[in-house]
Amino acid sequence: MPTPLPETAVPHTRGRTLDHAAAVYDILAPVMTLGQEGRYRALAIRLLNLRGSECVLDVGCGTGILTRQLAERLSGADACAVGLDAAPKMIKVAQRHARGLPHLRFDVGVAETLTYGDASFDCAVSTFFFHHIDADLKRRSLEELRRVLKPGGKLIIVDVDVPSNWFGRLCAWSGYWLFKQEEIRENICGELRRALADTPFREVTRVAHYSGYVTVFQVVK
Ligand SMILES: C[S@@+](CC[C@H](N)C(=O)[O-])C[C@H]1O[C@@H](n2cnc3c(N)ncnc32)[C@H](O)[C@@H]1O
């Protein structure tokens, strides 16, 4: 299993971390995603198409529900699902949920400076993380994800994107006004798409689009 640096060495991040919301995140998240989060997770898992022996990284894992679901699909001796989040309190909740499940680990860390070795993961996933980091960090995090992925490794990203209809515009801009979060506006204005296009991945495909503002990207190194 790829090992991280000790928690004391985790650098500060400009990303919007959610320590303050860790205790209530699992109650609030379904409201924020209009009850669709289970659907997004199911699609991400289907697209990753795990055979059971992989090492998979969940970046900005929050309370780690998806990371746990990934670990449940692993069986190989060296298989691992690693959830990484910059908020130590989120990681504490995730570890509580983990209940000793094998092949599962949670690390405190920042996506823009991953402490794992080159090509140490078969695949990676990120749900609703990229609207928590600014344009520069989006690019640095994508570079880092590309570095830690094996050649041909797949990355699935589910996030706020350019709205495609009036309902999507309403939801996405409401999120921006509610949280006063510039990083959401950047995603609405296409910054995540541009950052993906600028990172030398072999392939970037938009495979699904939900509620007029959430896009699922499939990316191959
Ligand atoms: C909206 S939550 C998404 C959690 C989970 N993936 C989900 O879909 O429910 C975004 C998470 O990103 C984390 N985060 C913010 N900046 C980060 C960074 N630079 N590196 C890693 N995680 C970060 C926050 O602490 C938060 O837990």
The ligand as an SDF file (V2000), in Angstrom:
LIG
                    3D

 27 29  0  0  0  0  0  0  0  0999 V2000
  -17.4920   18.7200   -0.6770 C   0  0  0  0  0  0  0  0  0  0  0  0
  -16.3280   17.7040    0.1440 S   0  0  0  0  0  0  0  0  0  0  0  0
  -16.4430   16.2120   -0.8250 C   0  0  0  0  0  0  0  0  0  0  0  0
  -16.3260   14.9970    0.0310 C   0  0  0  0  0  0  0  0  0  0  0  0
  -16.6170   13.6590   -0.6630 C   0  0  0  0  0  0  0  0  0  0  0  0
  -15.6960   13.4160   -1.7600 N   0  0  0  0  0  0  0  0  0  0  0  0
  -18.0400   13.5980   -1.1540 C   0  0  0  0  0  0  0  0  0  0  0  0
  -18.2710   13.4540   -2.3640 O   0  0  0  0  0  0  0  0  0  0  0  0
  -18.9560   13.6820   -0.3160 O   0  0  0  0  0  0  0  0  0  0  0  0
  -14.7450   18.3820   -0.3900 C   0  0  0  0  0  0  0  0  0  0  0  0
  -13.6030   17.8740    0.4960 C   0  0  0  0  0  0  0  0  0  0  0  0
  -12.3670   18.3580   -0.0150 O   0  0  0  0  0  0  0  0  0  0  0  0
  -11.5010   18.5920    1.1020 C   0  0  0  0  0  0  0  0  0  0  0  0
  -10.3840   19.4580    0.6690 N   0  0  0  0  0  0  0  0  0  0  0  0
  -10.3670   20.7880    0.4870 C   0  0  0  0  0  0  0  0  0  0  0  0
   -9.1750   21.1980    0.0310 N   0  0  0  0  0  0  0  0  0  0  0  0
   -8.4000   20.0840   -0.0550 C   0  0  0  0  0  0  0  0  0  0  0  0
   -7.0590   19.8400   -0.5160 C   0  0  0  0  0  0  0  0  0  0  0  0
   -6.2880   20.8320   -0.9420 N   0  0  0  0  0  0  0  0  0  0  0  0
   -6.6160   18.5630   -0.5270 N   0  0  0  0  0  0  0  0  0  0  0  0
   -7.4010   17.5410   -0.0990 C   0  0  0  0  0  0  0  0  0  0  0  0
   -8.6710   17.7180    0.3400 N   0  0  0  0  0  0  0  0  0  0  0  0
   -9.1740   18.9710    0.3600 C   0  0  0  0  0  0  0  0  0  0  0  0
  -12.4120   19.1820    2.1510 C   0  0  0  0  0  0  0  0  0  0  0  0
  -11.8780   19.0870    3.4600 O   0  0  0  0  0  0  0  0  0  0  0  0
  -13.6800   18.3330    1.9470 C   0  0  0  0  0  0  0  0  0  0  0  0
  -13.7110   17.2280    2.8020 O   0  0  0  0  0  0  0  0  0  0  0  0
  1  2  1  0
  2  3  1  0
  2 10  1  0
  3  4  1  0
  4  5  1  0
  5  6  1  0
  5  7  1  0
  7  8  2  0
  7  9  1  0
 10 11  1  0
 11 12  1  0
 11 26  1  0
 12 13  1  0
 13 14  1  0
 13 24  1  0
 14 15  1  0
 14 23  1  0
 15 16  2  0
 16 17  1  0
 17 18  1  0
 17 23  2  0
 18 19  1  0
 18 20  2  0
 20 21  1  0
 21 22  2  0
 22 23  1  0
 24 25  1  0
 24 26  1  0
 26 27  1  0
M  CHG  2   2   1   9  -1
M  END
$$$$
